[in-house]
C-alpha cells in the first residue's frame, strides 16, 4: 500500500531527475532509518540553497561517490521537515508540492504553513 500525502491521497513522486528521497526512489517516503525525516517535496530556490549551505548542508556541490550531481534552483527535492520549518522561520522556505509531501510532515509542520507555501499543481 502506498503512503499518503498531506492531502490524504496517494503519495506522488517528487523527482526522478534528480533522483530524490531518502531511499532514492523519487518519492519522499520515510521509514525507520530516515532520522532526518526527508518528507517535504520542494522546488528548491537559490535563496534556500544558500541558506542550507550556511547551515552546513551543501546541496549544490556534486558528490559522485553518493550518486549526487548537486542541486540547482528549480530542481525538486525531498527535504528534511525540520530544515524546511527552519527555512520557513527564516523566510527562505522553498515552495512545496503537496501531492508529493508525505503525511508524516504534518507531525512537524503546520498544514496551513505547507498550503501557504504550496505550488499550484495539476492533480489529475
Secondary structure, DSSP 4 states (H G I P E B T S, - for coil): -PPBBTTSSBPPP--BTTB-TTTTSSS----TT-TT-EEEEEE--HHHHHHHHHTT---SS-BGGGTB----TT-EEEEEHHHHHHHHHTT-PPEE-GGGSBGGGGGTS-HHHHHHTBPP----
